[in-house]
C-alpha cells in the first residue's frame, strides 16, 4: 500500500511540475511536439557551417532511399524551418529531397551582428546550397522567404529549376501597418499580429500570449534589422519580375491581411508563365493552416510535364 501511495505521489508531483513548466513556457512544449512529429516522419534535424556561421536545417528524403528531386524551402520573417512542418514530410513522400534551413538570425541558426537584408539572406541560401552540394534545386519561399527565393532565381537562374512563392513579399504594396507590428511591446500587440496573420486566430490565454511576447522580444533586434532593410525599398523586385524565366507557382491565401492577394495577382501579371493558386478561407499562414490545398497545388506544379505555363487555380474554403 505504501509503495502504491509513493507511486501516486510521484505521479502527482510530475503532473504538477509539468503543468507549471507548461504555464511558464508553453512554446517549448509546442516546439517539442512539432519536432517529434517531424522526427517520427523521418525528418532529420542537422547543422552545417556556412561562411563561418552555424545554420540549422531540416532534411527529408523520399521513401526507400530514392535520391529524389532537390527541393529547398525558405521561411519568412520571424519564422523558422519548423513552420514548414506540414509540408516537409508530405513533399518528401511525393519523391522530393527536401531541405528547410533556418535563415541566419532565425530559429536555431546563429545570430551574428550583420544587416539581415534580403541580399544577405540570399547569399546565405546560395552558400547553404553549395554546402549541401546542390547545383540546382526547385525553390519555394514563404513571405520574406519568397522575396529571397525570387531574388535568387533572378540573380542565379542556373541554380533554380522551378520557383514557388507563398504569400510572398518582394513588391511594393500600401501596408496598413508599421514595422512595430512584428515586435509588439505587450500582449495586445501579440493578439493584433495574430489577427492580421490569420482570419482564424486562436484565443490565446494571457500566459501563452506572454510567452509569445517573450520569444518575439528575444529576437526583436534581428526582426528590426530585417524590416528596416526591406522598408528602404532598394531590393524591391517590381521592375525585375518580368525577367524571371523559371516556371513559377504563386500561392496565396485569399484572406491575407498582411500581404494582400492583389500583390499575388500583380506578380502573376508580371510573370506570364506563372500559375496563381488562390486558397479561399485562409490568410498569410496558408502553408501551415491550409496545408492540404497548398501541398496539392505544389505537387501538381512540380510534377507537371511539360511544366505548367500560366493559368489560375482556386481552392474553396474547407479544402
C-alpha positions in Angstrom: 0.0 0.0 0.0 2.8 2.4 0.9 4.6 1.6 -2.4 1.4 2.4 -4.3 1.0 5.7 -2.4 4.5 6.6 -3.3 3.9 6.0 -6.9 0.7 8.0 -6.8 2.5 10.9 -5.1 5.3 10.8 -7.6 2.8 10.9 -10.5 1.0 13.9 -8.8 4.3 15.7 -8.4 5.3 15.1 -12.0 1.9 16.3 -13.2 2.2 19.5 -11.1 5.7 20.1 -12.3 4.6 19.5 -15.9 1.7 21.9 -15.5 3.9 24.6 -14.0 6.5 24.1 -16.8 3.8 24.4 -19.4 2.5 27.5 -17.8 5.9 29.1 -17.7 6.9 28.1 -21.3 4.1 26.7 -23.4 6.0 27.4 -26.6 8.7 24.9 -25.6 6.1 22.2 -25.4 4.7 23.2 -28.8 8.2 23.1 -30.3 8.8 19.6 -28.9 5.5 18.4 -30.4 6.4 19.7 -33.8 9.9 18.3 -33.7 8.7 15.0 -32.5 6.2 14.9 -35.4 9.0 15.6 -37.9 11.3 13.1 -36.3 8.6 10.4 -36.4 8.1 11.2 -40.1 11.9 10.6 -40.7 12.9 14.2 -41.0 16.4 14.9 -39.8 17.5 17.9 -37.8 21.1 18.9 -38.7 23.6 21.8 -38.6 26.1 23.0 -41.2 28.7 25.7 -41.1 28.1 28.4 -43.8 30.6 31.2 -44.1 31.7 30.6 -40.5 28.1 30.6 -39.1 26.1 27.7 -37.8 22.9 27.1 -39.9 20.3 24.7 -38.7 18.2 22.8 -41.2 15.7 20.0 -41.7 16.2 17.4 -44.3 13.8 14.8 -45.5 14.4 12.1 -48.1 11.9 10.2 -50.3 10.8 6.7 -49.2 13.1 3.7 -49.8 16.2 5.9 -50.1 15.5 7.2 -53.6 17.7 10.2 -54.4 14.7 12.4 -55.1 14.4 15.9 -56.7 16.2 18.5 -54.6 13.6 21.0 -53.1 14.6 23.9 -50.9 12.1 25.7 -48.7 12.9 29.2 -47.4 10.9 30.6 -44.5 9.8 34.1 -43.8 10.3 37.0 -41.3 10.3 35.9 -37.7 9.8 32.3 -38.8 11.9 29.1 -38.9 12.2 25.7 -40.5 9.5 24.2 -38.2 6.9 26.4 -39.9 7.1 24.1 -42.9 6.2 21.2 -40.6 3.1 20.1 -42.5 4.8 20.3 -45.9 8.2 18.8 -45.4 7.2 15.1 -44.9 4.3 15.4 -47.4 6.6 16.6 -50.1 9.3 14.0 -49.3 6.6 11.3 -49.6 6.0 12.6 -53.1 9.6 11.9 -54.2 11.4 15.2 -53.2 14.6 15.5 -51.3 13.5 18.4 -49.0 15.8 20.9 -47.3 14.4 23.6 -45.0 17.1 25.8 -43.4 16.7 28.3 -40.6 17.9 31.6 -42.2 20.7 33.4 -40.4 19.3 35.1 -37.3 16.3 32.8 -37.1 15.3 29.5 -35.5 18.3 27.6 -34.3 20.8 29.2 -36.6 23.5 31.7 -35.5 22.6 35.4 -34.8 25.7 37.4 -35.7 25.8 41.2 -35.8 25.0 41.6 -39.5 22.5 43.5 -41.7 19.9 40.7 -42.2 19.0 42.3 -45.6 17.3 40.3 -48.4 20.7 40.2 -50.3 22.5 38.9 -47.2 19.9 36.1 -46.8 20.1 35.3 -50.5 23.9 34.8 -50.1 23.2 32.5 -47.1 20.9 30.4 -49.3 23.4 30.2 -52.1 26.1 29.2 -49.7 23.8 26.7 -48.0 23.1 25.1 -51.4 26.8 24.9 -52.1 27.4 23.3 -48.7 24.7 20.7 -49.5 26.3 20.2 -52.9 23.1 21.3 -54.6 24.0 22.7 -58.1 20.3 23.1 -58.8 17.0 22.8 -57.0 13.3 23.6 -57.0 13.0 26.5 -54.6 10.0 27.7 -52.6 9.8 30.7 -50.3 7.1 31.9 -47.9 6.6 35.7 -47.2 10.0 37.2 -46.9 11.4 33.9 -48.0 9.6 34.3 -51.2 11.4 37.6 -51.8 14.7 35.9 -51.1 13.7 33.0 -53.5 12.7 35.3 -56.3 15.9 37.3 -56.0 17.9 34.0 -56.0 16.1 33.0 -59.2 16.9 36.3 -60.8 20.5 36.6 -59.7 21.4 32.9 -60.1 18.9 31.4 -62.6 21.3 28.4 -63.1 20.5 27.3 -59.5 16.7 27.4 -59.6 14.7 24.9 -61.7 11.1 25.7 -60.7 10.1 28.5 -58.4 7.2 28.6 -55.8 6.2 31.5 -53.6 3.6 31.6 -50.9 2.0 34.8 -49.8 5.3 36.5 -50.8 6.8 39.8 -50.1 9.0 41.5 -52.7 7.0 44.1 -54.5 5.5 47.3 -53.3 2.1 47.4 -51.7 0.5 50.1 -49.4 0.8 48.5 -46.0 -1.8 49.1 -43.4 0.6 48.6 -40.5 4.1 49.7 -39.4 7.2 47.7 -38.6 6.3 47.7 -34.9 3.6 45.1 -35.8 6.3 42.4 -35.8 7.9 43.4 -32.5 4.9 44.1 -30.1 5.5 45.5 -26.7 2.5 44.0 -25.0 0.1 41.1 -25.3 -2.4 43.2 -27.0 0.2 43.7 -29.8 0.7 39.9 -29.9 -3.1 39.4 -30.5 -3.1 42.1 -33.1 -0.3 40.4 -35.0 -2.1 37.1 -34.9 -5.3 38.7 -36.0 -3.5 40.0 -39.2 -1.7 36.8 -39.9 -4.8 34.6 -39.9 -8.6 35.0 -40.3 -8.9 32.3 -37.6 -6.7 33.5 -34.7 -6.5 31.2 -31.7 -7.8 32.8 -28.5 -4.6 32.8 -26.5 -4.8 32.8 -22.7 -2.7 35.5 -21.2 0.2 33.2 -20.1 0.5 31.9 -23.7 0.4 35.5 -25.1 3.2 36.5 -22.7 5.3 33.5 -23.8 4.9 34.6 -27.5 5.8 38.1 -26.4 9.0 36.9 -24.7 10.1 35.0 -27.8 9.4 37.9 -30.1 11.3 40.3 -27.8 14.3 37.9 -27.7 14.7 38.2 -31.5 13.4 41.7 -31.9 16.7 43.2 -32.9 17.0 40.8 -35.8 13.4 41.5 -36.9 14.0 45.2 -36.7 17.1 45.0 -38.9 15.3 42.8 -41.4 12.3 45.1 -41.7 14.4 48.2 -41.8 16.3 46.8 -44.8 13.1 45.8 -46.5 11.3 49.1 -45.9 14.2 51.0 -47.6 12.9 49.5 -50.8 16.2 49.2 -52.5 15.7 45.5 -53.2 12.1 45.6 -54.3 11.5 43.5 -57.4 8.6 45.3 -59.1 10.5 46.1 -62.3 12.6 42.9 -62.3 10.0 40.1 -62.1 9.4 40.0 -65.9 13.0 38.7 -66.1 12.1 35.5 -64.4 12.3 32.6 -66.8 11.6 29.7 -64.4 8.2 28.0 -64.3 6.6 29.8 -61.3 3.8 28.9 -58.9 2.2 31.7 -56.8 0.1 30.5 -53.9 -2.0 33.0 -51.9 -4.4 32.9 -49.0 -7.5 34.9 -50.3 -7.9 36.5 -46.9 -4.3 37.5 -46.4 -4.4 40.8 -44.5 -0.6 41.1 -44.1 0.3 41.0 -47.8 -3.0 41.2 -49.8 -4.0 39.0 -52.7 -3.6 42.0 -55.0 0.2 41.5 -54.6 0.0 37.9 -55.8 -2.2 39.0 -58.7 0.4 41.7 -59.6 3.2 39.1 -59.5 1.1 36.8 -61.7 0.6 39.5 -64.3 4.3 40.3 -64.3 5.4 36.7 -64.9 3.5 35.4 -67.9 4.5 31.7 -67.3 3.3 31.8 -63.6 0.4 29.9 -62.2 -1.7 31.6 -59.5 -3.3 29.3 -56.9 -5.8 31.1 -54.5 -6.7 29.4 -51.3 -10.1 30.7 -50.1 -10.7 30.9 -46.3 -7.0 31.3 -45.5 -4.7 34.2 -44.7 -0.9 34.7 -44.6 -0.3 31.3 -43.0 -1.6 29.2 -45.9 1.2 26.7 -46.0 0.5 25.7 -42.3 -3.2 26.4 -41.8 -4.3 25.3 -45.3 -1.6 22.8 -46.0 -3.7 20.3 -47.9 -4.5 22.5 -50.9 -1.1 24.2 -50.7 0.6 20.8 -50.9 -1.8 19.6 -53.6 -1.1 22.6 -55.8 2.7 22.4 -55.1 3.0 18.8 -56.1 0.8 19.2 -59.2 3.0 22.1 -60.3 6.3 20.4 -59.5 5.4 17.1 -61.3 3.8 18.6 -64.4 5.5 17.7 -67.6 5.8 19.8 -69.6 5.9 22.5 -66.8 2.6 24.4 -66.2 2.6 27.6 -68.1 0.2 30.3 -66.9 -3.3 29.9 -65.6 -5.1 30.1 -62.2 -6.3 27.6 -59.6 -8.9 28.4 -56.9 -9.3 26.2 -53.8 -12.6 26.8 -51.9 -12.6 27.2 -48.2 -12.5 24.0 -46.2 -10.2 22.1 -48.6 
